[in-house]
Amino acid sequence: MLTRVLIANRGEIAVRILRACQELGLETVAIYSKADSHLPHIAAADDAICVGAANVSDSYLNIANILMAAKTSGCDAIHPGYGFLAENADFARQIEAAELTFVGPSADVIELMGDKISAKQFMHGCGVPSMPGSSDAVAEGDDYLSLAEEIGFPVILKAVCGGGGRGMRIVDSQQQMANEISMARSEAAAYFGDGRVYLEKYLQSPRHVEVQILADGKGGVIHLGDRDCSIQRRYQKLLEEAPAPDVSAENRTRLAEKCVAASLEMAYRGAGTFEFMYAEGSFYFIEMNTRIQVEHPVTEMVTGVDLVKQQLKIAAGEKLQFTQSDIAIQGHAIECRINAEDEAFNPVPGTIESYRAPGGFGVRMDTHIYNGCRISHHYDSLVSKLICHGSDRAEAIARMNRALRETEIGGIETNIPLHQKIIADKRYAAGAVDVGYL
């Protein structure tokens, strides 16, 4: 039983969590930095507490301040959203030690999946298909050249505790290996405090496909279909859709069933996402995200399941209220991430001078912005997520094309023109595109 939830995040996901809590009759406490006192979810929450200065290390990553805010405001649960501390096992452990509920899986599971090597080893043991590569981190003195030759060039170096493309280096030949492994280790150590890296086969033109699961930690696990997230830049997703196009029903079902089995094996609790590279009809496990995803709305639109509400209900100790046979994929959904960026993908902070959201059947806008809203340089450039649902992919594309034209965000530059180009591109309309598309 939950009564009062602290929202340990900002921006559109904070608004999303707040709305889910309100619909469930839960009280909310919003935290904010000194740069975010104007955000709309703060006024809408039952209580709000400033947890530090604009710098994330002083506020949204300040575990001590967040826990103090939760305890002093009478919260019994903390929802981390995505990013920041959402996949921080130490944060989850400290919440549990403070006799509060973490809205997410156990700290042990977060730790298991946060280490890419242990995650890969676990999935391999569960029969989840994985990429050919090293079974452990590449240590100093290892014969990594022989390993790379065995895998076959090109290979990719990845940070064991990485994400978001940091600590990743593509190596095309033996001559590049020594330099690239040194660079990968340095970058991994700088961003994640852990310089370990491992080797995998590098696929030239794969797609990025992921499977959404829900589990109650009590033996109830279902999947909610898949998503295609191949349109990305520097490993950062820009446009997602559900279901993933051009995947056979047999392949789709087999993969989802393996993800469900792995979730059962680890006694998973909450919402989780299995991410894969997909090439020539084969899937290869990349990682599991133990949190709500930015792109979760496309799954909600095609299944009718509110994932954030389900996270909260599971955290409250409830069992899943439906079985796999209750889940039906209806139509197609597309999400465009609208970022405050110029044509060169540089962040463009500033003040929004005019804002008009699109409307109409099958259109959803998840956002925290408004006329006069200040977009800070301290945080991610995501300002809105535009989601469109149609009876099929063609209708979803047409609806997104219309909704993008209706959207007005004045005073700052955004990537709306880029999304318009993608949606209007015949190659995209014809079917799935690979991760090199953009």
Number of C-alpha atoms within 10 A of each C-alpha: 13 19 15 20 28 29 29 28 26 26 21 23 24 24 23 18 25 27 19 18 22 15 9 14 12 16 17 27 24 26 28 26 20 13 18 18 15 14 20 19 27 24 12 16 20 16 14 20 19 19 23 20 15 18 15 14 12 15 22 25 21 17 20 13 18 24 21 13 21 25 16 9 17 14 21 20 26 26 24 27 25 19 16 16 19 23 23 17 20 15 21 27 17 16 22 15 10 14 12 20 22 24 26 27 25 20 19 14 18 23 19 19 21 22 16 24 23 17 21 24 15 17 24 16 11 16 13 22 18 19 19 16 19 18 14 16 18 18 11 8 6 10 10 19 14 11 16 23 13 12 18 16 17 17 24 22 25 26 29 25 22 23 19 10 13 18 27 25 20 20 22 15 14 14 10 11 19 12 10 18 25 13 17 24 22 18 20 24 18 13 15 16 12 16 21 25 28 23 28 23 20 21 15 12 15 20 24 26 26 28 25 25 23 23 25 26 22 15 15 20 26 25 22 22 22 27 25 25 27 27 23 17 14 12 17 13 18 22 22 26 30 30 26 24 16 11 16 10 8 8 12 17 14 11 21 22 15 16 25 21 17 21 25 19 13 14 18 26 27 26 27 24 22 23 22 25 23 21 15 8 9 14 23 18 21 21 22 24 21 25 22 22 17 17 23 20 28 25 26 17 24 24 20 15 14 14 23 25 18 21 26 28 20 25 24 18 14 15 17 19 11 11 11 11 7 9 16 12 16 17 17 25 31 29 25 24 22 23 22 25 19 16 11 7 13 12 21 17 19 16 17 18 14 14 16 12 18 17 14 10 9 16 21 20 19 18 20 20 19 17 14 15 17 18 22 17 14 11 15 14 20 20 19 21 22 23 26 31 27 22 13 12 20 14 16 23 21 16 21 28 18 17 22 20 12 12 16 14 21 15 15 19 19 23 19 21 15 15 19 17 12 18 20 15 11 10 12 16 15 9 12 19 21 20 20 15 15 13
